[in-house]
């Protein structure tokens, strides 16, 4: 499922630097609430759950049951042990869930790791209850500024990798073929880190990030130098990134 082999070292790097502090996800909490209309007892399938950052957030924010589906054993080992989180080995194209068993599906920065998006959409349709939503947190190469937000402004060659990701049109087509319709699309801000903190973490960040790993060593070092120069002049403000929330039913 993944473009990266998530071994223990890579999973630990992801956990250390890729998870967004909960305080930076307030806009995501509000956007998800608007489209999910959560109520206690609902079950959400977190598909490609990674290290469980959003699985735990959904439980804390909305008092929901979470089924975290993740193919990598190393990533699954990083998911916090919580009574409300059930962790399963599986991929988007072959979900280990019964028909009509979940009230929503959540995919966060996952669709570019899925080799057959139409097959995944059919599987998601199978496991969702009638009328249940799919919520996708993602950046798309056919959306404006997809590679010019933080931190990609410092690594312009990253566009070479993001150009290979599914577009918004391709994503909607895959889900439409499975019987879904697009209900909403909105850009949601998330507060990440200061430039100085990101500079201190960027080498670890590279180990677990699909886009930065696609750079050559020379491209990475040039971007790191741009980042270093910017960090010298920057204040302590937290930088903001924007990603899309696509909602389908």
C-alpha positions in Angstrom: 0.0 0.0 0.0 2.8 2.5 0.9 5.4 4.2 -1.3 7.6 3.9 1.7 8.6 0.7 3.5 7.7 1.6 7.1 10.2 -0.3 9.2 10.8 0.4 12.9 13.2 3.3 12.3 11.0 5.0 9.7 7.9 4.5 11.9 9.6 6.0 14.9 10.7 9.0 12.7 7.1 9.5 11.6 5.9 9.4 15.2 8.6 11.9 16.3 8.1 14.6 13.7 5.2 14.0 11.4 2.3 13.9 13.9 0.8 17.4 14.2 0.4 18.7 17.8 -3.3 18.4 18.8 -3.3 22.2 19.4 -2.6 22.7 15.7 -5.6 20.7 14.6 -8.5 22.8 15.9 -9.7 23.7 12.4 -9.7 20.1 11.4 -11.7 19.1 14.5 -14.3 21.7 13.5 -14.4 20.8 9.9 -14.8 17.1 10.6 -17.6 17.8 13.1 -19.5 19.8 10.4 -19.5 16.9 7.9 -19.5 13.9 10.2 -22.1 15.0 12.8 -20.5 12.7 15.3 -22.4 11.1 18.2 -21.1 8.7 20.9 -21.1 5.1 19.8 -20.4 5.7 16.1 -17.6 3.7 14.6 -15.1 5.3 12.2 -12.6 3.3 10.0 -9.3 5.1 10.0 -7.8 3.6 6.8 -4.1 3.8 6.6 -4.0 4.9 10.2 -0.2 5.3 10.4 0.9 5.9 14.0 -2.7 6.7 15.1 -2.6 10.4 15.5 -6.1 10.9 14.0 -7.4 7.7 15.5 -6.7 9.0 19.0 -8.0 12.5 18.0 -11.3 11.2 16.8 -11.8 9.3 20.1 -10.8 12.3 22.2 -12.8 14.9 20.3 -16.0 13.0 19.6 -16.0 9.9 21.9 -16.1 7.5 19.0 -15.0 3.9 18.4 -12.2 3.7 15.9 -11.0 0.8 13.8 -7.5 1.7 12.8 -6.5 -0.3 9.6 -2.8 -0.2 8.8 -0.7 -2.5 6.7 2.7 -1.8 8.4 3.4 -3.7 11.6 5.9 -1.0 12.6 3.3 1.7 12.2 0.7 -0.3 14.0 3.1 -0.8 16.9 3.2 3.0 17.3 -0.6 3.4 17.7 -1.5 4.1 21.4 -3.4 1.4 23.2 -6.8 2.7 24.0 -10.1 0.8 24.7 -11.9 2.7 22.0 -9.3 1.9 19.3 -9.2 -1.5 17.6 -6.1 -2.0 15.5 -6.2 -4.3 12.4 -3.7 -5.3 9.8 -5.1 -4.5 6.3 -5.0 -2.4 3.2 -7.6 -0.1 1.6 -8.2 -2.5 -1.2 -8.9 -5.4 1.1 -10.4 -4.1 4.3 -10.7 -6.7 7.2 -14.2 -5.4 8.1 -17.7 -6.8 7.6 -20.2 -5.4 5.2 -22.0 -2.2 6.4 -20.1 -2.2 9.7 -18.8 1.4 10.0 -20.4 4.9 10.2 -17.6 6.8 8.4 -14.3 6.3 6.7 -11.3 8.6 7.3 -8.2 8.7 5.0 -5.4 11.1 5.9 -2.6 11.5 3.4 -3.2 8.0 2.2 -4.6 8.0 -1.3 -1.2 8.4 -3.0 -0.1 5.2 -1.3 -3.1 3.2 -2.7 -2.2 1.4 -6.0 -5.8 0.8 -7.1 -8.0 3.7 -5.9 -11.1 2.3 -7.6 -10.8 -1.0 -5.8 -10.3 0.8 -2.5 -13.4 2.9 -3.2 -15.4 -0.2 -3.7 -14.1 -1.7 -0.5 -14.9 1.4 1.4 -18.4 1.4 -0.1 -18.8 -2.2 1.1 -17.9 -1.6 4.7 -19.8 1.7 5.1 -23.4 1.8 6.3 -25.8 3.4 3.8 -25.4 7.1 3.6 -22.2 7.1 5.6 -19.5 9.6 4.6 -15.9 9.3 3.4 -13.6 12.1 4.7 -10.3 12.5 2.9 -7.5 14.7 4.1 -5.2 15.3 1.2 -3.3 17.6 -1.1 -3.9 17.3 -4.9 -1.6 18.3 -7.7 -4.4 19.9 -9.7 -5.3 22.2 -6.8 -3.7 25.7 -6.6 -0.6 26.0 -4.5 -0.5 22.3 -3.8 3.3 22.4 -3.5 3.9 26.0 -2.4 2.6 25.8 1.1 4.8 25.1 4.1 7.2 23.3 4.0 7.2 22.8 0.2 8.0 26.4 -0.5 11.6 25.5 0.5 11.7 22.4 -1.7 10.3 23.4 -5.1 11.6 20.2 -6.7 9.0 18.4 -4.6 6.5 19.1 -7.4 8.1 16.2 -9.3 6.8 13.8 -6.7 3.4 15.4 -6.0 2.7 15.4 -9.7 2.5 11.6 -9.5 -0.2 11.8 -6.8 -3.9 11.2 -7.7 -5.6 14.5 -8.7 -8.8 15.7 -7.2 -10.6 14.8 -10.5 -9.1 11.2 -10.5 -10.0 10.7 -6.8 -13.6 11.8 -7.4 -13.9 9.6 -10.5 -12.7 6.6 -8.6 -15.3 7.1 -5.8 -18.0 8.0 -8.2 -17.5 4.7 -10.0 -18.1 3.0 -6.6 -21.4 4.8 -6.1 -20.3 7.9 -4.1 -21.0 11.5 -4.9 -18.9 14.5 -4.0 -20.6 16.4 -1.2 -18.1 19.0 -0.1 -14.5 20.3 -0.6 -12.8 22.8 1.6 -9.3 23.8 2.4 -8.4 23.4 6.1 -5.5 25.1 7.9 -3.3 23.2 10.3 -0.6 24.8 12.5 2.6 22.9 12.3 5.8 24.3 13.8 8.2 27.2 13.8 10.9 27.4 11.1 13.6 26.9 13.6 12.0 23.8 15.0 11.4 22.4 11.5 15.0 23.0 10.6 16.1 21.1 13.6 13.8 18.2 12.6 14.1 18.2 8.8 16.7 15.4 8.6 14.4 13.1 10.6 11.4 14.4 8.7 13.0 13.2 5.5 13.2 9.6 6.6 9.4 9.3 6.8 8.0 11.8 4.2 7.2 10.5 0.7 7.7 13.9 -0.9 11.0 14.9 0.6 12.4 11.4 0.1 11.7 11.9 -3.6 14.4 14.7 -3.7 17.9 14.1 -4.7 20.5 14.7 -2.0 21.6 17.9 -3.8 17.9 19.1 -4.0 17.4 18.4 -0.3 20.5 20.3 0.8 19.5 23.3 -1.4 16.1 23.3 0.2 17.6 22.9 3.7 19.8 25.9 3.0 16.8 28.0 2.0 15.1 26.9 5.2 18.2 27.8 7.2 18.3 31.3 5.8 14.6 31.8 6.3 14.8 30.6 9.9 17.5 33.1 10.7 15.1 36.0 9.9 11.9 34.4 11.1 10.2 35.1 14.4 8.7 32.5 16.8 5.4 32.2 15.0 4.0 28.8 14.1 3.8 28.1 10.4 0.5 27.0 8.8 -0.1 24.4 6.1 -3.3 23.9 4.2 -4.8 20.6 3.0 -8.1 19.7 1.5 -11.0 17.9 3.2 -12.9 16.0 0.5 -16.3 14.6 1.6 -18.1 12.0 -0.4 -21.3 10.0 0.3 
